[in-house]
Amino acid sequence: MIEKNYRILVLDADQRSALAIVRSLGKDSSLKIYTASPDTEALAGESRFCHHYSAYPSPKTRPDAFCLWLIEFTKKHHIDIVYPTTEITSQLILIHEDKLAGIRIPFGSHERVLAIADKGALVKRAEALGIPCPATQHYDKADALNIDAITQYPVVLKPRLSHIWMNGHWLSTQVHIAHNKANMTELLQRLYFKDHPFLLQEYVPGHGAGIFALYDQGKEVAFFAHQRLREKPPTGGVSVLCESATCDQRLLSYARALLEGANWHGVAMVEFRVDDKDNAYLMEVNTRFWGSLQLAIDAGVDFPYLLHQITCGDNVQRLEHYKVGQRLRWLLGDIDSLYLAMKSRTYSIKQKLVYLLKFLAPHPLSTKHEINRFSDMRPAVFELKKYFLDIFRK
């Protein structure tokens, strides 16, 4: 049972997942929630559950200044626990964890996180466990790849890390699909392929599927799955309308084997690709909170509060059930998705009409709005103002 009145700092307050964390933890009146981001104002900072908001130097462009700010802020406000929600802030905190003496970080060690976040190490671990992966070749840098030996396209070029820490700054990377030799030659000139390790993988057509998980030092606590109903852009991207679903037992067994084998601690999103023959392949594992986190909370899997209890030393029992069919809608994201569908040159008039009718169709009573909550409306007002300001600036 949590007894202390903890002070909690939620970083990356501009993220939707940060707002979900603040609302989850804020329901416990004994907790004092601080939020921060690189901006003067941020989404989670507008929540009524936020006690204090602060801006900090960009972790991406000014990592040293950010770390200094974090050390000073946590001391000044007597912060007990820090929750980062993006990969860059998570990695920086783990890299400099020794400078945050007395602060609890709800993750495993930096080495344990990298063992999963490093896509090359992940593939080798998965293959050893018998978990299907796309056919993969490992390269230390672009010069080691013989392009003429590639006989079939498309192929996937995947950096081992999403963000590379080098010489005191971050190099952000991207996964690319090479459609032909010329395209491949051009892509390999990018710095994160030219001078850093990457994977060459078989392209797997199909749809994405995932298992969301929470572990306590290698012991499973909760699993969750959802189905994406609409995305932004419509061809695939950020989920704007999604629904809780039962966990696919095959994918669940793969996620279990992977996370238990890594003695995982904290949250993880294990991503798969399922082809038209129903073959599933491991894609990657995200080692942080995800964008549609609020859906899991609404369905009964309160990942942030469960992780808080674990971090505070509570004996948390394994969660067995959650509500299937719960829906979550990010309204402004959904409007953007509709706009992109309407202006698309690849959609026929009939496809656009169908998309519009689905957008306008009444939603089930189980649908909740991600940002617009009557119990906490200021984030919705903030998001709407920012939305229109961004439109007028274009």
N, C-alpha and C positions, 0 to 999 in steps of 0.2 A: 504494500500500500504506500503510495507517494505521500510523504508527510511534509517535506520542505517546500517553501514557497519559492520555486525556481524562477530565475530570470533567464529568458531565452532570447537569442538573437537569430532572426531569420534573414539571411542574406538574399540577394537577387530579387528584391521585392517587386521588380517589374514583371516577374514571371507569374503566370496563372497558378502554377503549382505552389508558389510562395503564398498566394492568397488562400489557397486551400489549407495549407499548413497553419497559417495564422488563425483562420476560422475554426479549425479542428482543435488546436491547443487553447484558443481563447475561450472555449466553452468551459474550461476549468478555471474558475475565478481565482484560484490560488496561484496561477501562473502570470507573470508579468512579461508581455511580449514586446520586444523591440524589433524593428525592421530597418533595412538599409539597402541601398542600391547606388549605382553611379549617377543617378538622376536626382534633380532637386525635388521631384515628386515621383511617386510610384504607386502602382495598383494596390499592393498589399499594405502600403503605408496609409492608405485611406480607410482601411477597415476600422470599425469601432473597437475591435479587439486589440488594435495596435496602441501600445502605451506611448511609444516614442519612435519617430522616424529620423533617420540621418542619411546623408549622402557621403559616399566614399570615392576615392580615386579608382579609376577603371582597373580591374584586375588583369585585363588583357593588355592594355597599353602601358600601365604603370604598376606592375605587380609589386615592386618593392615598396612603393608608397601605400598600396592597399594593405600589405602585410603590417606595415608600421601603424596604419590607422586601426587595423583590427586589434592589434596588441594593446594600443592605448584605449580604444573604446571598451574593450572587454574588462580592462582594469578599472576604468572610470565608473562604469555602470555595474560592476560586480556580476558580470554575465557568467552563468553556470554552464549553459549548453549553446552550441552554435550549429545552426542548420543551413548549410549551403544548398542551393537547388540547381546550379549549373555545373558543368564539368570543370570549367576553369577555376572557379572558386573552390570547388571540392578538392581538386588536385593541389592548389596552392596551400590550402589549410593542412592537408596531409603532409606535403613536403616540409612545411614549417611547423609541424605539430609540436616539436620540442620547445618552441618559443611561446606556446600557449599553455603553459603549465597551469594545471588546475581546471582547465576548460574541457568539458566533455564533448567529444565529436562522435556522432552516432553512426560511425562506419568502422570497418576493420582497418588494418594498417595500410600504408601506401603500397607496400609490396603485395599484399593480398588483393587490393583493388586492381593494381596493374596486371596481376595474373589473369584477370577476367577482362579488363578494359583493353588490353593489348590483343588485337584481333589475331595476330599471328600465334601468340601463346594460347589463345582461346581455341583456335582450330586444332592445334596439336593436342590440347587437353581433351577436346570433344572427340576427336578421332580415337584416342586411346580408350575412351569410355564407350565407343561404339555408337556415338551420336552422329547421324548423317550431316555432312557438310557439303557444299558445292566443291567440285574438284578444284584443288588449290595448289598453287606453286608459290614458294616464298623467295623473295629477292631482297638483298641488302640495299640496292640502289638501281637506278634505271640502266646504267651501263651493263649490268649483269644479265639483262633480258635480251634475248635474240628475237627481235620482232619478226624476222623472216620465218621463224619456226612456228609461228601462230598460223594455223590453217583454217580456223573457224571463228567467225565473229557472229554476234557481239560477245565481248568478254568484259569482266568487271575488274577495274583497278581500284584497290582498296588500301589506303594507308593503314599501317598497323595501329596508329593512334589518331584520335579525332583532333587532339591538340598536342603539339610537340613542344616541350619545354627545352629551349636552347639558348645558351648565352644570356640568361636572365630575362628572356621574353618568350611570348607564345607564338607559335606558327600554327595557324588553323588549317585544317585539311578538309578534303571532300572525297567522297566515293564517286567514281566516274564510270560510265559505260562507254567503252570504245567500240565503235561500229565498223571500223575498217582500219587498214594499216596507216593511212594518213592521219586519221583521228588519233590513233594510238601514239604515233610519233609526236604529235602536237602535245598531247596530255603528258607524256613523259618528260617534257621540258619544265614542268612545274616543279618548284623547289622541293616540295614534300615527296615527290617521286625521284627527282634527280639525285638527292643527297640522303634520303632516309628510307628505311625498310618499308616494304609494301607487299601486298598479296595480288596475284593474278588469279582470278576465280572464274569458273564457269558461270555464265549468265543463266539464272533460273527464272523463267516467266511464272506468273501466278499472283497470288494475293498474300498479304502479310498476316501474321497471327502472332500472338504473344501470350506469355505468362508473366504476371506481376507477382512478386514474391517478397516476403519478409522473413529474415532468419535471425536467430539469436545464437551467435557463436557456433554455427553449424547445425543448429536445431531449427526445423521449420516451424513457423508461427502462423503464416497465412499465405494463401494463394488467391489470385483473382484473374479474371479474363473478361474482355469486352469485345464487341463487334463494332467496327466503324461503319456508320450508315451514310455519312457525308464527310467530305474532306475539302480542305483548301490548299492548293487548287483542286478542282473536281477530279482531275486525273490521278490524284494521289499526293498526300502531304499531311498537314496538321488536321487532326480530327475536330470537326465542328458539331457533329451529331453522332453520339455513340450510345451503345446499350450494353448493360452487363450481361454476360453469358456464362454458361457452365464451362469449366476448364476442360479442354480436350485432353483425355487421359494419356494419349501418346506423347503430346507435347509436355504435359505435366511430368511424365516419367523422365523425359530428357532434362527438363529444368531441375528436377530433384537431383538427378545424378550429377549434374554439372555443379550446382551450388553446394551440395553436401560434400562433394569431392574437394571443393575449394575451401571448406570450412567457413562458408560465407557468413558475414555479419552485416545486417542492415537491409536496405531495400535493393531490389534489382528488377529490371525488365528484360526478360529473355525473349529475343525476337527471332521468328522463324519465317520462312517463305514456303508456301504450299503450292505445288504445281497442279496442272489440270488432271493429273493422275493420282492426286492426293498424297504425293510424296512430300514429306516435310524436311526442310534443310535449315540448320542453324545459321543465322545471319550475324548476330552480335548480341552483346549484353550491355545494356545501359545501367550504370552503377549509381544512379541518382533518381530523385523523384521525377515523374513524367507529367506531361501537360494536362492529361485528363484525370489527374489524381482525384478531383472532387467526385467523379462518378463512383469510384470505389468506396469513398466515405459515405455517399448517399445510399449505396447498396448494402452497407453494414460492415465494410472492411476499412476501419479507420486507421490506415497505415501510419499517419503522423503520430497519433496518440499512442498507438501500440508501440511504436518505436521509442516514443518518449518514456513510456513505462519501462521498457527494456533498458534504456539508457540510465534510468534512475534506479535500476537494480530490482525492479518488481519481478515476480514470478508470473510471467504471462502465459496463459494456456493457449494451446493451438486452436485457432478459429476454424470451425468445421463447415459453416454454412454462411451464405449471403443471398441477398435478393437477386434473382435473375429476372431480366426484363426492365430493370431500372434504366431510364434514359437521361442523358445530359446533353444540353444544347448550349453552345457558345454562340449567342445570337449575332453579335457583330461579325464574328468569323463566318457564320452561316450566310449573312448578307453579302459578304465579300465573295464567298464561294458562288453564290447565285450570280453576282455581277460578272465574275470570270467566265461562268458557263454561258451567259447571255452574249458576251462579246467574243467568245471562242469561234474561230473559223473552221474548226474541225467538227463542231456539233451541228447536226442538221436542225431545221426548224422544228421537226417533230421531237427530237431529243431535247431541245431547249424548252419546248412546251411541257414535256413530261417533267423536266427538272423543276420548272416553275410551279407546276401543280403539286409536286411533292413538297416543295418549300412552303406552299400556302396551305397544305392539308392540315387539318387539326391534329394536334399531337396528343398522345395518350396522357391520362392524368398522372402517369408515373414519370412524365418528363419534367425535369427541373432545369432551371437556367443556371449556368455555371457562375456568371458574375452577378446577374440581377437577382438579389435575394432581399426580400422585404425586411428581414431581420438585420440587414447590413447593406444599405443601399449606396453609401458613398463611393465604393469602388465602381459601381455601375455608372454613376454620374461622372466620375473621373474618366472612365474609359470612353464614354460617349463624347465628352468634351475633347479629349485627345484625338479621337477618331475624326471629328469634324475639322479640328485644327490641322491634322495631317492631310486631309483632303484639300483644304484651302491653300496649303503650302505647295502643293504639287502644281 
